[in-house]
Amino acid sequence: MWDPDKYLTFADHRARPFYELIARIQAESPRRVVDLGCGPGNLTTALARRWPDAAIEAIDSSPEMVDAAKKRGITAHVGDVGTWKPQQDTDVVVTNAVLQWVPEHPKLLRRWTKELPSGAWIAMQVPGNFDGPSHNLIRELVTRSWSTRLADVDIRPVDAVLTPTGYADLFDGCDTDTWETTYTQILTGADPVLEWVTGTALRPIKAALTGDEWTQFRADLAPALREAYPRRADGRTWFPFRRVFAVVRVS
């Protein structure tokens, strides 16, 4: 289950890659703009403002997120990114911090380039920090102390996403722009990195545990994260976070 309020705790940090992504889309008057994995809709509204004459299609797998998006006036519905197919008038597809949850997403991206009309745009961004300390510590803790209890939980592997070159290789014949950026995010609070991963990477783990187990898991993980990401004397914590981007114009 996704928690819209928890996800929005770091809304500014999560929004910055989105705006840098859509800034590279050069569509002028798209007929339909699709937000795949719209979350609580706080960023989908930016698509509607940029292209006010376009039909906005918003999809998310979480009913909680869809409900939150609807409260913002977004026409959103529950759907599966893996089975989504574009309508004939789809000119822009945006998927922001979603495809890392879809193991077969490289195949999806190839399929979309064949199904979308010539001149359509695909813009995607995924977190690229799966080999960072935060994610490595989660995997180590699960292996060391929780492997039996969490045997069936989808914990994203190191290779959950491709490199920029790997994504560029998917789009033969298309105009393609791929890049990566590592943001040094400034977080505050006693356990800010724990709170960050609670809203994303730890979501499947939380869903699989009882309340007491979840409390214990967080207690086990917190000191390791504090050591990996120490709080500075001024109370702030540096949290380097890599993102991988691709913007493609379909040939």
VENJOVEN-V552190 format. One record per helix or strand of 2 or more residues. SS is the DSSP state (a for helix, b for strand). FROM is the first residue (numbers start at 1). TO is the last residue. If there is no record, write none. Layout:
SS|FROM|TO  SS|FROM|TO
This chain:
a|4|22  b|32|36  a|44|50  b|55|60  a|63|71  b|76|78  a|81|83  b|90|96  a|99|101  a|105|115  b|121|127  a|133|146  a|164|168  b|175|188  a|192|198  a|203|208  a|211|228  b|236|249
